[in-house]
Amino acid sequence: MFELRSHGGDTFVGQGPEYPWGGLYGGQIVAQALRAAAETVEPHFITHSLRAYFIRRGDHREPVRYEVDRIRNGRSFVTRRVVARQAVGAILNLEASFQTDEPSAAVQTVAMPDVPGPDELVQDSWMDRFVRRDVPASAFDDDARIGSGRVVRWVKLNERLGDLDDPNSALDHLCWSAFMSDDVPSDAVIRSHPSGGSDDHEHFYGASLDHTMWFHRPMRADEWHLYDATCHAFNRARGLAIGHIFAADGTHTATFAQEFLAREITPSPADRGPE
C-alpha cells in the first residue's frame, strides 16, 4: 500500500487502488507522503507530527509523484515538505516533523471513554485491509467530550506488522494509523449537521480539506485502537473534527484534526416529487 520507488533527487513514486467511491483515498496519499518524507530522514528520528492539505482529487489510474523538500536538519528536530503530484498538478501538500528520542515526564490528560470492547460490536468496514466496529451512541456519554456528532470507533489493521523496535516497521504502524484516521472525521462532521445523521453521506458532497496528526507515543496499528472524534465547528460548509486515539489499555497514543467540506445537496423539483 505504501511502497515507493525512488526516482532520484528526493523524488518517489507510488500507486493506489481504486476505492469504492472512485479515485484515491486521502488517507493513503497522506501515508505515502509521510513515507516519502521519512525516506530522507535518518532512522533515529521519529515522526511526531504531520499536517497535510488536500488540493485536488487523486486519480487511481496514474501514479503519484512525491517531491520532498528538506526544509531543516537539526540536532533534535527534522522538518520535511512533500508535494504529491499527478498530471493534473499538485494533489496534496504535506509537512512532517521528526524528533530524536528525548526522555521526559509523560503526562496523559485525556481519558479513554468506558465503552464496550470490539468483540462485543458489529464489524463494518469498506475495505478488507482494516476492520472497524462502531460503538453505538447509547453506549457512551456525549457530555464527556466537547463538540457534537461524536464518533467512537474501534479500528485495527487486518494484518500483522513488524516490531516497533525496527524503525521501518515503526513507520509502517504510523502510516497505517494515519491512513485509518482519515476514515473518522467526515462522519463526525456529517452527524453534527442538522440535515445529517449517523450514515447520511449521500445527502452531501464531501471532501477532506486538511488533516493533522500528533503522535504522542509508539502505537501498533495492527492492534485495536479506539478513535473518539467530535465536530467542534461548522460554517460555510466546513466542519472541524478533532479526535483522540487510544490503545486498548487506555493509553492516549495520538490526536488528529481535520477540516471536512460537507456541501448539502439540494434536491431538484423532480426529486422532491409533487408539491
Secondary structure, DSSP 4 states (H G I P E B T S, - for coil): ----EE-SSSEEEE--PPPTTSS--HHHHHHHHHHHHHTTS-TTEEEEEEEEEE-S---TTS-EEEEEEEEEE-SSEEEEEEEEEETTEEEEEEEEEEEE---------SPPP----GGGS----SSTTEEEEEPPGGGS-GGGSSSEEEEEEEEEESS----TTSHHHHHHHHHHHHHHHTTSHHHHHHHHSTT--TT-GGGEEEEEEEEEEEE-S---TTS-EEEEEEEEEEETTEEEEEEEEEETTS-EEEEEEEEEEEEEPPPPHHHH---
